[in-house]
Amino acid sequence: KDLAKHLARHCIVFNCSDGLDCRLMGRMFSGLAQSGAWACFDEFNRIEVTVLSVVAQQMMDITNALASFQAVMDLEGQEIKLNRNFGAFITMNPGYAGRAELPDNLKALFRPVCMMVPDCALVAEIMFYSEGFQDAKVLAGKLVQLHRLAAEQLSKQPHYDFGMRAVKSILVFAGTFKRIESTESESVLLIRAMQDFNLPKLLEEDAALFRAIIGDLFPEVNVDPDVDARFLEAVHQALATQGGEAYGPFVTKIRQLHEMLAVRHGVMAVGETYSGKSTCWRTLQGALADLAASQPVETAKTPEPGERTYQSVHVKCLNPKAVTLAQLYGSMDEMTRVWTDGLIPTVVRQMLGEGRVGRDWLLFDGPVDTLWIENLNTVLDDSKMLCLINGERLRLPPSLSCLFEVQDLTCASPATVSRCGMVYYDEASVKSWRLLANRLNCQMAAQHLNAWQAELCSDLVEEFVEPCLEFVRTECQEDIPSANAQLVESLFVLLGALVGNLDQNDDGPEGEKLDEDGTAEADALLEDIANEQLETDQPSERSSQLDSERELERQLAREEAERARLEKEEAEREERERLEKEREAQGRPRLPSVAMDVDKIFRMYFLQSLVWSVGGNIVETSRPKFNEFLRQLMHKNEIDFHAEASVYDCFVHKQSLSWAPWIYKMRGFEFSYDIPAHTLLVPTEDMAPLQLLLRQLVSTGRHVLVNGPSGAGKSLVVSAFLTDCLEVDAPGSKYTSFTSILSARTTSQNIQDRMEAKMQKRKGRSLCGPDGKKPVFVIDDLNLPSPEAFGASPPLELLRQVIDQGGLFDSQKLTWKEVEGLTLLGLCAPPGGGRNPMPLRMTSKFHLLHQPLTSKTSCRTIIHTLITGYFSAEHFPEDVAAMAGHLTDTTLEMYRTVVEMMRPTPLRSHYVFTMRDVSRVLQGMMVVTPESCVNADVLMQLWIHESSRIFHDRLIDQADQELWWTLVKDLLKDRLGTPRESSSLMGTMFGDFGHKEHQLYCLLPAVEELVPHLTELLFACNQTFNKDLDIVFFDYAIQHLSRFCRILRH
């Protein structure tokens, strides 16, 4: 570029990407060859190798034409004029990710020039002189030495850069200070510039070492930070408006971000989730808006020398990983060659065309990797040019800055890091969870008024939260990682939900609907009648007749409302009586009611919220340790708890102000033949906590992620919660739900299409629940989508965008759509076996709950309830009902033995058995009828058949299969007292194709009797479908046919 400037040549800089094809390159070469301009193709080796081979041929044609002094040449079948001033230059960084090796025929057409590291001291000296510094030579030497020492002694971080671009930025900083404070010492100005540019990106321990290096280079020079009092006051005011606290280190980060944006048009806010990145730029935006509104218009237009001015900021936010690369930058149709703008060009054009006063920030909130960030290289350097693959270039004005909010830069190239200013946010240094706790405490106190004990809450946070957080991080294990501030926020949200329901009776079982009003329809009818108005004036006789009819309708409505009220009271009385009987039958007498103690109930609710927020995400093996630690803390603070129970086994019963076991929250279960077997849910103590927590959290709009091993019953509990508690299938429910099961091939567009199909479009720019209902989006296997090459998962990034920004971009029009009132319910198993770790920035948006495997007691309860409920003596013979009772312990022992003896190995990776397999055995047994299950022996053979289909058919070698039949034979002998030989067990088959008279699922006859019938069925099949199948029905073929028929039937 500098050479072109000296020779007065027009030089076009173009940032290459992997989206360029040979036809687009041919168009560029054609224009350059005819105009005689120079072209600098930056990052040339990002172009795909197949395209580079064609580009080599195009360049060879132009080179040969220039060598033969042709005035006209043929390029890609088109005759063009050739200007001899044409010149092509390519720049590239070899060895970076996403780069290709240039073909040899292309290398031969360009003269290679190896760029060496420049003499930074000489460059700095000349720039110091140009900025007006007198002692330029000495200062340049110290500046270069500082960066050399920093690169050698500081820790190695992906976002650190001490190269030439960093030196140049410091020189710009220092020059700005020189023009503002021309009388200040030059050493002081340089130190201030070095600190303002480098300290924001350094870790806390590196910052101390960096200050020590500066102290050694500039002894006896003390520098105080130059802070504008008006700016700090505006920041404090903006934080107070958001309900935040003006904590010193956090205010410093806001000031550093502002100063960095003043000199770099590309700035990256780097840090872990909940470290304050989003709050920082939002606070800065609010502070700048207040400062811009308060300063006179004349000062903003023509400021005095050295006077600071401020402009308001407009922010456009997007997640680059929530869309495809073509949707992000634009694409060219290969057939029609029609260009379609992408999201970034569209947003940039909108910002350029709005013509607003002030500054614009284009915020990229998402992971940074070379797949998409390299296309912005020319935007982030001095060119400030957005290069599209159709050849168009958009110049960004100085008032537009690019702000990146990222967790880390492990997947970014040094070329990207060196182009951006860095501000690093450390969660430990800003103490984000404490700031968040103070803010939420104030917000909850304002929301719940007298019910919220703010001072007591602050004391409880000091006494319990910090020790528990430290214990969880050091002694406990989580399948899904969490952040400290996330757990604190979950605690306050859950506590707020519990405190908000203080006036409700919780003496009933969990799983009841959230809003219950038996007189709603009658009240609505009364309101409609009361609001009726006569449309036209009628004669007095007609008017009196209408008045009489209206009075009669009112009377009927009042009677209907009274009848509904009485029916509701009667139903509540019967429900109370039923619960009394259930409690007495289960050995849980009614707890006595006592006078309300607000402080005591608040303290108990705080501890319950602490257990299911800070301790709710730890795995089952860590819960005993957390229980013991928390009980010690409670004893230390003189808080009474249940003598023997775990903190996970009790809930707060506010009528009695005591800790009650979860059995008090269990609903009664009555077996029904009308309900499909796979949807039956037997209430247990393991599932009651999840029901209660989902009820409280969904009512507040909190997103929930339930994680746990396969077979723990997560999906079944959530499904029952939606049906029983939210009543999503009822016409009058306030909620509606829709489900999506993700897979490894799920894309962000699949999720967006699902949301748009199930939600209602309003005013063309927003999505909401149909008929004003609150939508609940249930997402199963949330961690199953395959990540990209650099680890990002576009489906998860789209969901995070919906949570953080409250909407998404239309995939066709690229307009923003608000998503209103959506609550996410996520389900996932631990990472491994095809499931991938999820980024902390995604999981931190949820209340995390770990659902452990069902306990042995609960397993026995479920199996016994289902088997005895289906095979009851009222429908089946008495010996069948008796045998069903014995099968409970037999099934449990079979399951435990299989899990113990047949563990997964690399060769047998599918040997993973869970309680879901036991439920499949029960579902298979619950399709027989009394006509086909006539005695206990048939039921026993049915159990053998269904268990073998689930467990035996998964075994891969004869040794494992023999082990299975030995296990079954031992169980029959020891548990059921009916010894059988293995050979007789193997031939047991059930199916619905063994008899001509009926198609009942029953015990099949012997193979010799089945062959004639199957031959007739084969003949009928050939006749019907005009096929010529010839199958020999030997023993194994018939057994295999039985397996297929069972799978298709179930």
C-alpha positions, 0 to 999 in steps of 0.5 A: 500500500505504501509503495502504491502511494509513492508511485501514485497507483491505485491499490485495492486491498481485498480480504480473501476467504474460502467462499471465493470461487474461480468465476469471482476471481476471474471477474476481479482479474478482468477489472484490474487488468483493464483499469491498470490498478494494483490489487493486494490480496490479503490472506490469499492462502485462505482460498480453497486449493481447487480454486487456487489451481484455476487462479494460477491459470488465469494469472498465467494468461495475464502474465503471458499477455503482458510478456508479449506486449498484447493490448487485447487478451482473452480471459475466461472466454472474454476479450478484454483490453490489457493495461500494462500497469496491472499488478497483483500482490498477495500476502499470507501467513503460512501455518495458520489454521484454515490455510492452504498450501499454494500450488507450485504453478501459482508460486512460480508466477509471483516473486516471493518476498520474506517479510522480516520482523521490523526494527521496532525501536526505529519505527517507534522513534520516528513515530514519537518524533512525528507526535511531537516528543523531544526525547524520542530515542530514549523513550522508543528504546524503553518502550521496545524493551518493555514489550520484550520483557513482557513477552518473556516474563508474563504468562502465555495467554491467547489474548496477549500480543506484544508485537508491532501493532501493540507498539503502534497503538501505544504510540497513538495513545501517547500522541493523544495524551501529548496533544491534550497535556503538552506540558506534562512530562513525556515519560509520564505520558508514555507510562500512562499510555503503556498502562492504559493499553496493556493493563486492561488485558492482563491477568491480575498476577501479570498486572503486578509484574508488568507494573514492576517492569515499568518501575524498573524502566522508569524509576522515581516516576509516579503516575496517577491515572487520569480519570474524568470526574464527570465520567465516573459520576455518570458510570456510578449513576448508570450502575445505580439505575441498573441496580448494581454496585459501584465496585472499584475494580468493576468501575476500572474495567468500564473505564478501560473499555471506554479508553480502549474503544477511543483508540481501537475500532476493534475491541474484544471483551474476554473473560469467563461467564458472569465476569461482567462483560455484558454489564460493562458495555451496557453500563458504559452505553448508559453512562455515555448517553447521560454524558452526551445529553448533559453536555452543551451542543456547542461543546460537542460540535467544537470542543476546546483543546484538551476538553473531553466530549462524549457521544451516545452509542447505538448497539447492534448485537448478533451472534455469528455462530447462530447462523451459517457462514453464508447467512453471516456474510452473504452467498452467491448462487452458483446457477443464477449468480445472484448475490444475497446479502448476509447478516453482517453486510445488512446490519452495516448498511442499516447502520450507515444509512440511519445517519444518527448522531453519535457512535455505533457499536457492532457487537459480536456476542459469540465464540471467535474462531478462524472460520468467520473472524478472518473475513473481518481482518481488513475491517479490524486493521487500518483499512476498515473495509468489509470485503464481500466475496462478490467483490464489493467493499464497504468502508466503515466510518470512524464512528463505527466500532466492532466489539467482541464478547468472547469467553476465550481466544484459544481458536483465534489466530495471532493475526486477529489478536494483534488487530484488536484491543483487549479487555480481560475480565476476571470473575475472581477480581470483580467478585461478580457473585457478591455483586450479583447477590447484593443486587438481587437482594435489593430487587427481591426486597422491592418486589416482595416488600414485607415478605422479604427479609433483606438484612437476614438474607445478607447475613445468611449469604455471608454464613452459608453461600461462600463456604458452600461454594468453596466446598462444591468447587473443591470437594464435589463433582458436577456433570455439567459445569457451573459458575459461582454467580450462576448458582447464586442467581439460581438461589435467589430466583428459587427463594423468590418463588418460594417467598412469593407463594407464602400465602398458598397452602402446600399441604397437598401433593406436588404436580397440581396445576399452577392456576386453579379457579373453579369459578373462572368461567362463571366469573367471566360470564358475569363480567360479560353480562355486566359490561353489555350495552344496548346498541340502539335506543328502543321504546320503553316497553321493549326496553323494560322487556330487555331489562327483565331478560338481562336480569334473568340472565344475571340471576342464572349466572349468579346461580351457576357461579354459586353452584360452581363454588359449592362444587369446588368446595366439595371437591376440595373437601373430598381431596383433603379426605382422600389425602388424609387416608393416603397419609394414614395408609403410608404412615405419614400423619398430618403435620400440625399447623402452627403460627407463622414465624416470618424469620424462621420460614425465610431462613428455612426457605433460604436453606432449601433454596441453597440445597437445590441451587448450590448443591442441586447440580452435584452428582449423586456420589457427592451429595452425602459429602455436601449434606454432611458439610451443610448440616455442620454449618447449620449446627454451627449457626444453631439451626435445627434440622431433621435428626437423621434425614439428608438435606435432599430428603426433606422440604419446608412444610410451612404450615408446621414450620418443620422439615417434612420428608418428600413423601408428603408431596407424593400424589396417589397412584391408581392404575388405569388400563386407559393410559398407555403403558409407556406414559404411566408415572408411578410417584416416588420420593426421588421424583417429588423434588424435581416436580416441586422445583420445576413448578416453582422455577417455571412459574418465574420464567426461569430456564431449567436444565435437568441433567443425569444419567440415562434411565433416571426418568428425566423425560418422564417426570418433565412430561408428567409435569407438563401434563399434570401441573401446567395442563398444557393439553387443557383448553383453558391452560395458561401454558403451551409446550412443544418438544424437540429431540436433538441429534448429532445432525441438528442445525440452528436452522432446524431449531429456528424452524421448530420455534417459528412453526409452534409459536404465533407471529405477531405484527410480523416482528415477534413470536409469542405463544398461541392465544396469549399462552406462555410457551415452554420449549422442551429440548431433549438431548441438548448436548447431542449436536456435533460441534464444529471444527473449533468447538462451537455448536450453532444450535446452542448458540442460537438458543443462547441468543434467544435467552440473552438477546430475546430474539433471533434473525429471520433467515430470509429477510434478516430482520430481527424477531422478538421471542416473547415469554419463552421458557426453555426446559433442557434435558441431557445426559453427562458428556461422553458416548456421543454427547459433547461438553456444552460451553459455560456461557450456554449452561450458565443461563439455566438453573441446573438440576441433577437427577440421580438414578432411581433408588432401589426402594423406588425401583421396587415400588415402581415395578411392583405397582405396575405389575400388580396393577396390571395383573390384578385379580380383578382382571386376571386369574388369581394364580396370575396375580400371585405370580405377578407379585413374585416377579417384582424382586425377580426382575430387580435381581435380574437387572442388578445382576446383568448390570454387574456382570455385563459391563461395557467394554470397547468391544461391547460398548452397547452393553449399557443397561438402565431402568429404561430397559426394565420399563421396556420389559414391563411394557412388553408384558402389559400387552397381554390380555386375560384371554391369552394369559390364562395361568401363572405358567404363561405369565412366567414364560411371558416374563422370560420372553420379554426379558430375553428380548430386551437383554439377551438380544443385545449380547454379541457372543455365545459365552454371554448368551449362555451366561444369560440363560444360566442367570434366568434358570437360577432365578426361576429356581431360587425366586419362583421355585420352578426349575427349568432347563435352558433348552426349554427356555430358549424356545419360548416365543410370544407373538400375534401371528400364531393363530388363524382365529385371533391376533392376540399377543400370546404364547406361540405353539411349537415350531412344527405347528407354526410352519404350515400357518406361516407358509399360508401367510407367505403365500397370501403375501406373494399374492397380495404384493405380486412378489415371489418370496421363497422362505424356509421357516427353520427354528432360528428364522421363526425366532427372528420373525418373532423378534421383528413382530414384537418390535413392530407391535410395541 
